[in-house]
């Protein structure tokens, strides 16, 4: 998790000084260290649509709860994030904000607006592990971003990721396929979310967020899929009979045989003539 | 036989040996291979709201120059070896189901089959003799076909075969057909090399 200084603050100024614009898709980057980051935003606070501001610029508008926006391509750097009720003026206090959030070059990040375990609005950034997923597998990531106690995530009835608390993330690489997932209170069979059908595509990263509030009965699962993390299989082993063996080149064999016959016959011919 | 006959036979054998074609000769234009086989830079990972659609499965492969006309089945990963699963039936060829499919507009559509198994020659037994320019035809759903022309035939030892390039899911669309070859190791009952034919689309669907 990227450390941020999360400050619930009343933003008094109407505008913040802007030196960086967002959405630089299409710009050229000279070195790998200049690779932009991919930043998705998850709206996990039930009840109202919001506007998301990045460095003072409204970047996501009328963002519905339980949905994912992005990815935004952002150059590496630090950013101020603010979330306000949809349509609210910039002068209005944000519901939640973060200042100087670190965005490293080339990272894949999901920033989640969600309720803490105690039900307070907060912002948590998560780094998405999009490193090579083994061939034939999918990566399942589950994040507890709900006002609820510790939970276990079950896949096809078996506990897969256990003892997950707010605001933490757990993951596993599993065989690709469609699974039935549900969320239970940790160590129990009390289902609090689901079951839900999850399509775990080969070579993808599927992130499931538990959002909402247990006490308000608004718990739900929101998912995002990240593609392009696949790997080639480890080899192609196609043959065990030995009939195609060409270890000794045929041409060489014929040539050697020819030399031997020639040498033997030549010697005999010379002897016969002497 | 008489000495003179022996000399003649010896000379003939020597000549035959001198002109016998080397079995693993790569007969392709390096430029063509590079253009086709080098994938685009690694795809940038992006968030999407839904899982990508799997490729359409091809159902048959024809290689007229080799007299090959065989069914194709989707295959995945062999859980024990981590390698591509290959149909046990040597007369059937597998299609790597997680990669590009029959109607792909990018990436490798990868087929593989046993060169032989248990005393039987496989459908791809003569793949090592397929020349550039030869035609391959892939059959898809609903009677559709897609034709390809060979641009490269390569043979690599298995510890050097460029798997990431061959199984790439981006870059110009191509058909990659893989089997085994080279020296056979009796103790492990396996071949040292992979024989790989790369072909580019020429027509359909």
Interface residues (C-beta under 8 A of the other chain):
Chain A: X38 X40 X68 X70 X71 X108 X110 X128 X130 X134 X135 X136 X176 X199 X200 X201 X202 X203 X204 X205 X206 X224 X225 X226 X227 X228 X229 X230 X231 X232 X233 X234 X235 X236 X237 X238 X239 X240 X241 X242 X243 X244 X245 X246 X247 X249 X250 X251 X252 X253 X254 X255 X256 X257 X258 X259 X260 X261 X262 X263 X264 X265 X266 X268 X269 X272
Chain B: X1 X3 X4 X5 X6 X7 X9 X10 X11 X12 X13 X14 X15 X16 X17 X18 X19 X20 X21 X22 X23 X24 X42 X43 X44 X45 X46 X47 X48 X49 X50 X51 X52 X54 X76 X77 X78 X79 X81 X82 X83 X84 X86 X96 X98 X112 X113 X114 X115 X116 X117 X118 X119 X120 X121 X122 X124 X125 X128 X158 X161 X163 X164 X166 X167 X168 X169 X178 X179 X180 X181 X182 X183 X184 X186 X189 X190 X191 X194
